[in-house]
Amino acid sequence: MTDDEYTEWDAAYVLGALSVTERRQFERHVSGCRSCRQSVSELAPLPALLAAAPAPAVRAAAPADAAASDLPSFAALADRVRDGRRKSRMLLAAAAVGLILLGGAAGYGVTLGLRTPAVVAAGESVRLDPVGNSGVRADLSLTGEPWGTRLDWSCSYPPGIAPDHDYDDADRDYELAVVDATGIRTVVATWKSDGGPRTTGLSAATSTPLDEISRIELSAASGILLAVAPR
């Protein structure tokens, strides 16, 4: 498989539509492809946006001859996004959220008036401590969702180059990854520091269930491990 073919896997990966074999294959590719890591990072909020869409309070009766395949599904949605070109990726993602909000075309009724405020799930707080003298720290919240896990975090950086660590803060590209109980490592986000001491408001999502995450790793894009938190 060529690198160009992998560029159409990012949305399916974020939506959890790849098979186990395809997912591992794509993760191996992403570990060495900055462009694909950036694409995954851009699409990472999509599952959270879809999950945040309010569930329909009333389901209208579907015609007796309506086929189950007519009902909207995340798998079908992922196929649409995966088959699209990169330039239309985010437009399709926005359309997907709109489809859920409007209830789709298969007999879902959604009340667009006043709604009861949604209950926000409490997150599990995790602190990522520096590896060696990297000086990099992160405060992270993990929230289990039906589709996987939502991650929200802030990251603080060392004031200068750590003397006893093979890490130069001039390289300000970072990545966050989760490791499951079987040792599979999944990169969930990449970002760039602006040179300041702290970055806040970072968020991502993964299809890995919360109870299957055994470790969270923060690394430089070059692969050097900077901070870690076991669970």
C-alpha positions as CSV (number, residue, x, y, z in Angstrom):
1,M,0.0,0.0,0.0
2,T,1.3,3.5,-0.9
3,D,1.4,6.5,1.4
4,D,-1.2,8.2,-0.8
5,E,-3.7,5.5,-0.1
6,Y,-3.3,5.9,3.6
7,T,-4.5,9.5,3.4
8,E,-8.0,8.3,2.9
9,W,-7.9,6.2,6.1
10,D,-7.8,9.0,8.7
11,A,-11.6,9.6,9.1
12,A,-12.3,5.8,9.2
13,Y,-9.6,5.4,11.8
14,V,-11.0,8.2,14.0
15,L,-14.6,6.9,13.7
16,G,-13.4,3.3,14.6
17,A,-14.5,1.9,11.2
18,L,-11.2,0.2,10.4
19,S,-10.7,-3.5,11.1
20,V,-8.2,-4.5,13.8
21,T,-5.6,-5.4,11.1
22,E,-6.2,-2.1,9.2
23,R,-6.1,-0.1,12.5
24,R,-2.7,-1.5,13.5
25,Q,-1.4,-1.1,9.9
26,F,-2.5,2.6,9.9
27,E,-1.0,3.2,13.4
28,R,2.3,1.9,12.2
29,H,2.1,4.2,9.2
30,V,1.1,7.2,11.3
31,S,4.0,6.8,13.6
32,G,6.3,7.8,10.7
33,C,4.0,10.2,8.8
34,R,3.6,13.7,10.2
35,S,1.0,14.6,7.6
36,C,-1.3,11.7,8.6
37,R,-0.7,12.4,12.3
38,Q,-1.9,16.0,11.7
39,S,-5.0,14.7,9.8
40,V,-5.9,12.4,12.7
41,S,-5.4,15.3,15.1
42,E,-7.8,17.5,13.0
43,L,-10.5,14.8,12.9
44,A,-10.1,13.6,16.5
45,P,-12.9,15.8,17.9
46,L,-15.4,14.2,15.4
47,P,-16.6,11.3,17.6
48,A,-17.1,13.7,20.5
49,L,-19.1,16.0,18.3
50,L,-21.3,13.1,17.1
51,A,-21.7,11.8,20.7
52,A,-22.6,15.3,21.9
53,A,-25.6,15.4,19.5
54,P,-28.7,14.9,21.7
55,A,-30.4,11.6,21.4
56,P,-33.9,11.8,19.9
57,A,-36.6,11.9,22.6
58,V,-39.2,10.4,20.3
59,R,-38.6,7.9,17.5
60,A,-41.2,8.2,14.9
61,A,-42.7,5.0,13.6
62,A,-40.9,3.8,10.6
63,P,-42.8,2.2,7.6
64,A,-43.3,-1.5,8.1
65,D,-41.2,-2.2,5.0
66,A,-38.3,0.0,6.0
67,A,-35.0,-1.9,5.8
68,A,-32.6,-1.8,8.7
69,S,-30.0,-0.6,6.3
70,D,-31.9,2.6,5.8
71,L,-31.1,3.7,9.4
72,P,-28.1,6.0,9.8
73,S,-25.0,4.3,11.2
74,F,-21.5,5.4,12.2
75,A,-20.1,2.7,9.9
76,A,-21.9,4.2,6.9
77,L,-20.9,7.6,7.9
78,A,-17.3,6.6,8.2
79,D,-17.5,5.1,4.7
80,R,-18.7,8.4,3.3
81,V,-15.9,10.3,5.0
82,R,-13.3,7.7,4.0
83,D,-14.3,7.8,0.4
84,G,-14.1,11.6,0.2
85,R,-11.0,13.5,-0.7
86,R,-9.0,15.3,1.9
87,K,-10.1,18.7,0.7
88,S,-13.7,17.9,1.6
89,R,-13.0,15.9,4.8
90,M,-14.1,18.5,7.3
91,L,-17.2,19.5,5.2
92,L,-18.4,15.9,5.4
93,A,-17.7,15.8,9.1
94,A,-19.8,18.9,9.6
95,A,-22.5,17.4,7.5
96,A,-22.3,14.2,9.6
97,V,-23.0,16.2,12.7
98,G,-25.8,18.0,11.0
99,L,-27.3,14.7,10.0
100,I,-27.3,13.5,13.6
101,L,-28.7,16.8,14.9
102,L,-31.5,16.7,12.3
103,G,-32.4,13.1,13.0
104,G,-31.4,11.8,9.5
105,A,-33.9,10.7,6.9
106,A,-35.0,7.4,8.4
107,G,-37.8,8.4,10.7
108,Y,-36.0,10.0,13.6
109,G,-37.8,12.9,15.2
110,V,-35.7,15.6,17.0
111,T,-37.1,18.5,18.9
112,L,-35.2,21.6,18.0
113,G,-36.8,23.8,20.7
114,L,-35.8,24.1,24.3
115,R,-34.0,21.1,25.7
116,T,-33.0,19.9,29.1
117,P,-29.3,20.7,29.6
118,A,-27.2,17.7,28.9
119,V,-25.5,15.9,31.8
120,V,-21.7,16.2,31.5
121,A,-19.9,13.0,32.5
122,A,-17.3,13.3,35.2
123,G,-13.8,12.8,33.9
124,E,-11.0,10.8,35.5
125,S,-8.1,13.1,36.3
126,V,-4.6,11.9,35.3
127,R,-1.2,13.5,35.8
128,L,1.6,12.8,33.3
129,D,4.9,13.1,35.1
130,P,8.2,13.9,33.3
131,V,10.4,11.1,32.0
132,G,13.9,11.7,33.3
133,N,14.6,15.5,33.2
134,S,12.4,16.3,30.3
135,G,10.5,18.8,32.4
136,V,7.3,18.2,30.4
137,R,4.1,17.7,32.4
138,A,0.4,17.3,31.5
139,D,-2.8,17.4,33.4
140,L,-5.4,15.2,31.6
141,S,-9.0,14.3,32.0
142,L,-10.3,10.9,30.6
143,T,-14.0,10.5,30.0
144,G,-15.5,7.2,29.0
145,E,-18.1,7.4,26.2
146,P,-20.2,4.8,24.3
147,W,-17.8,5.2,21.3
148,G,-14.5,5.1,23.3
149,T,-12.8,7.7,25.4
150,R,-12.6,11.5,25.3
151,L,-9.3,13.2,26.4
152,D,-8.9,16.8,27.5
153,W,-5.6,18.1,28.7
154,S,-3.1,21.0,29.2
155,C,0.6,20.7,28.8
156,S,3.5,22.6,30.5
157,Y,7.0,22.8,29.0
158,P,10.5,23.2,30.4
159,P,11.9,26.8,30.4
160,G,15.0,25.5,28.4
161,I,16.8,22.5,27.2
162,A,16.9,19.8,29.9
163,P,20.6,19.1,30.6
164,D,20.3,15.3,31.2
165,H,17.8,14.4,28.6
166,D,18.2,14.0,24.8
167,Y,15.5,16.5,24.1
168,D,15.7,20.0,22.6
169,D,12.7,22.3,23.3
170,A,13.4,23.9,19.9
171,D,11.6,20.8,18.6
172,R,8.1,21.9,19.7
173,D,6.0,19.2,17.9
174,Y,4.3,16.8,20.4
175,E,2.1,13.8,20.3
176,L,-0.2,12.1,22.8
177,A,-0.8,8.4,22.7
178,V,-2.7,5.8,24.6
179,V,-1.5,2.2,25.2
180,D,-4.1,-0.5,25.8
181,A,-3.8,-3.7,27.9
182,T,-2.3,-5.6,24.9
183,G,0.4,-3.1,24.4
184,I,-1.1,-1.5,21.2
185,R,-0.1,2.2,21.1
186,T,-2.5,4.6,19.5
187,V,-1.5,8.2,18.7
188,V,-4.6,10.3,19.4
189,A,-3.3,13.8,18.8
190,T,-0.4,15.9,17.7
191,W,0.2,19.6,18.3
192,K,2.8,22.3,18.3
193,S,3.9,24.5,21.2
194,D,4.1,28.3,20.4
195,G,7.1,28.6,22.6
196,G,5.2,29.6,25.7
197,P,5.3,27.7,29.0
198,R,1.9,26.1,28.7
199,T,-0.7,25.0,26.2
200,T,-4.3,24.6,27.3
201,G,-7.6,23.5,25.7
202,L,-6.2,20.4,24.0
203,S,-8.7,17.7,23.3
204,A,-8.9,14.4,21.3
205,A,-10.8,11.2,21.1
206,T,-10.0,7.5,20.7
207,S,-12.1,4.4,20.0
208,T,-10.1,2.6,22.8
209,P,-12.5,2.1,25.8
210,L,-11.5,3.8,29.0
211,D,-11.2,0.6,30.9
212,E,-8.7,-0.8,28.3
213,I,-6.3,2.1,28.6
214,S,-3.3,1.0,30.6
215,R,-0.9,3.9,30.0
216,I,-0.8,7.4,28.5
217,E,2.3,8.7,26.8
218,L,3.4,12.2,25.7
219,S,6.3,12.3,23.3
220,A,8.2,14.6,21.0
221,A,7.3,14.1,17.4
222,S,10.8,12.6,17.0
223,G,9.7,9.7,19.2
224,I,11.4,10.7,22.5
225,L,9.2,9.9,25.4
226,L,8.7,13.0,27.6
227,A,6.0,12.2,30.1
228,V,3.9,9.2,31.1
229,A,1.1,8.2,33.3
230,P,0.2,4.5,34.1
231,R,-3.4,3.6,35.0
